[in-house]
Amino acid sequence: MRFTDLLRTGVLLSAASATMLATGAVLFGILDNDQDVVLLCTIWWLIAATGALMVAQNRAGDVSRPVSRLLADARQQRMPEEPRVGLTIANRLWPLGLLTFGGLLGAAIAGPQVAGLGAGFPIVWALLWRGQESAVKAIEGRDGVTFHVERTSPMKPITLVRGPGLRRDLPTQESKRTAST
């Protein structure tokens, strides 16, 4: 599976998880007739989203340090393995599923604050990681490579392999000057 696809999927599933948890918090808050908890959860979601947007704004267009380290440590491989998209997503994003399921179960048992608190974390994750896909695509286009997620155990850190891709030649300042004269 391409790394950019995993990043995009992670952002979308994080947003879906946050939506499910927020909906669960609101619904369980209504059922428990506990509007104060729903109001506090809403304030938490706004704080989480604002903080994540501020951090994301400061690094607009840049690859984060963990992603940069992954790309730098990627080993060269001629032919990538056959993609197993579902298995790769399950291997890499299982903590998100566990958070979503645990938050909804906790809301049903302990109260809406469990799902409300849990919803803030996927909000932050989705907002912080939404620009990483385009940054990695820019590096792939510049270097003429594609990064694929290597098949590993769900408990091991993610590793990438670098395969051949299409190089995109961008005009340099020198070529622009010679073309204009």
C-alpha positions in Angstrom: 0.0 0.0 0.0 1.3 3.5 -0.8 2.2 5.5 2.2 0.3 8.5 0.9 -2.9 6.4 0.8 -2.3 5.3 4.4 -1.9 8.9 5.5 -5.1 9.9 3.7 -7.0 6.9 5.1 -5.7 7.7 8.6 -7.0 11.3 8.4 -10.4 10.2 7.1 -10.8 7.4 9.7 -9.7 9.8 12.5 -12.3 12.3 11.4 -14.9 9.5 11.3 -13.9 8.3 14.7 -14.1 11.8 16.2 -17.6 12.1 14.6 -18.8 8.8 16.0 -17.4 9.6 19.5 -18.9 13.1 19.5 -22.3 11.8 18.3 -22.1 9.1 21.1 -21.3 11.7 23.7 -24.2 14.0 22.6 -26.7 11.1 22.4 -25.7 9.6 25.7 -25.7 13.1 27.2 -29.3 13.6 26.0 -30.3 10.2 27.3 -28.7 10.9 30.7 -30.2 14.4 30.7 -26.7 15.7 31.3 -26.3 18.9 29.2 -23.4 20.2 31.3 -21.2 17.3 30.2 -22.1 17.8 26.6 -21.3 21.6 26.9 -17.9 20.8 28.5 -17.1 18.2 25.8 -18.0 20.8 23.2 -15.6 23.3 24.7 -12.9 20.5 24.8 -13.4 19.7 21.1 -13.1 23.4 20.2 -9.9 23.8 22.3 -8.4 20.6 20.7 -9.4 21.7 17.2 -8.0 25.2 17.7 -4.7 24.0 19.1 -4.3 21.5 16.3 -5.0 24.0 13.6 -2.5 26.5 15.1 0.2 23.9 15.2 -0.7 22.7 11.6 -0.6 26.3 10.4 2.9 26.8 11.7 4.2 23.8 9.7 2.1 24.3 6.6 3.6 22.3 3.7 6.4 20.7 5.7 6.7 17.0 6.6 6.6 16.3 10.3 9.7 14.9 12.0 8.4 11.4 12.4 7.3 11.2 8.7 10.7 12.7 7.7 12.5 10.1 9.7 10.4 7.3 8.1 11.1 8.6 4.6 14.8 8.9 5.3 15.0 5.4 6.8 13.1 3.8 3.9 15.1 1.0 2.2 15.3 0.7 -1.5 13.2 -2.0 -3.2 12.8 -2.6 -7.0 9.3 -4.1 -7.0 6.9 -3.4 -4.1 5.0 -6.3 -2.6 1.5 -6.9 -3.7 -0.7 -4.4 -1.8 -2.9 -5.8 0.9 -4.8 -2.6 1.6 -7.3 -3.9 4.2 -4.6 -5.8 6.2 -2.3 -2.8 6.1 -5.0 -0.4 7.4 -6.0 -2.9 10.1 -2.3 -3.4 11.1 -1.5 0.3 11.3 -4.7 2.0 12.4 -6.0 -0.6 15.0 -5.4 1.8 17.9 -7.9 4.2 16.3 -10.5 1.4 16.2 -9.8 0.5 19.8 -10.2 4.1 20.9 -13.5 4.4 19.0 -15.0 1.2 20.3 -13.7 1.8 23.9 -15.0 5.3 23.9 -18.5 4.3 22.9 -18.5 1.4 25.2 -17.2 3.6 28.0 -20.0 6.1 27.3 -22.6 3.4 27.5 -21.2 2.2 30.8 -19.7 5.2 32.6 -21.3 8.2 30.9 -21.0 10.6 27.9 -17.8 12.2 29.2 -15.8 9.1 28.2 -16.8 9.4 24.5 -16.6 13.2 24.7 -13.0 13.2 26.1 -12.0 10.5 23.6 -13.4 12.5 20.6 -10.8 15.2 21.1 -7.9 13.0 20.3 -8.9 11.9 16.8 -9.8 15.5 16.1 -6.3 16.6 16.9 -4.9 13.6 14.9 -6.9 14.4 11.8 -6.1 18.1 11.8 -2.4 17.6 12.4 -1.9 14.9 9.8 -4.1 16.3 7.0 -1.2 18.1 5.3 1.3 15.2 5.4 0.0 13.4 2.3 0.6 16.4 0.0 4.0 17.0 1.6 5.0 13.3 1.0 3.6 13.5 -2.6 5.8 16.6 -3.2 8.9 14.6 -2.1 7.9 11.7 -4.2 7.5 13.9 -7.3 10.8 15.7 -6.6 12.8 12.5 -6.1 11.1 10.3 -8.5 10.2 7.6 -6.0 7.1 6.1 -4.3 7.0 5.1 -0.7 5.1 1.9 0.3 4.2 0.6 3.7 6.2 -2.6 4.4 4.2 -5.5 5.8 5.1 -5.8 9.5 3.5 -6.9 12.7 0.9 -4.6 14.2 3.0 -4.2 17.3 6.2 -3.2 15.4 6.8 0.4 14.2 5.9 1.2 10.7 8.6 0.9 8.1 8.6 2.1 4.5 10.2 0.9 1.3 11.2 3.2 -1.5 10.3 2.1 -5.0 10.7 3.7 -8.4 8.3 6.4 -9.4 8.0 9.2 -11.9 10.3 12.1 -11.5 8.9 15.6 -12.0 11.3 18.1 -13.4 10.5 21.6 -12.1 12.0 24.6 -13.8 14.9 26.2 -11.9 15.7 29.9 -11.6 18.5 29.5 -14.1 16.3 27.8 -16.7 13.6 30.6 -16.2 16.3 33.3 -16.9 17.6 31.6 -20.0 14.0 31.1 -21.3 13.1 34.8 -20.9 16.2 36.1 -22.7 
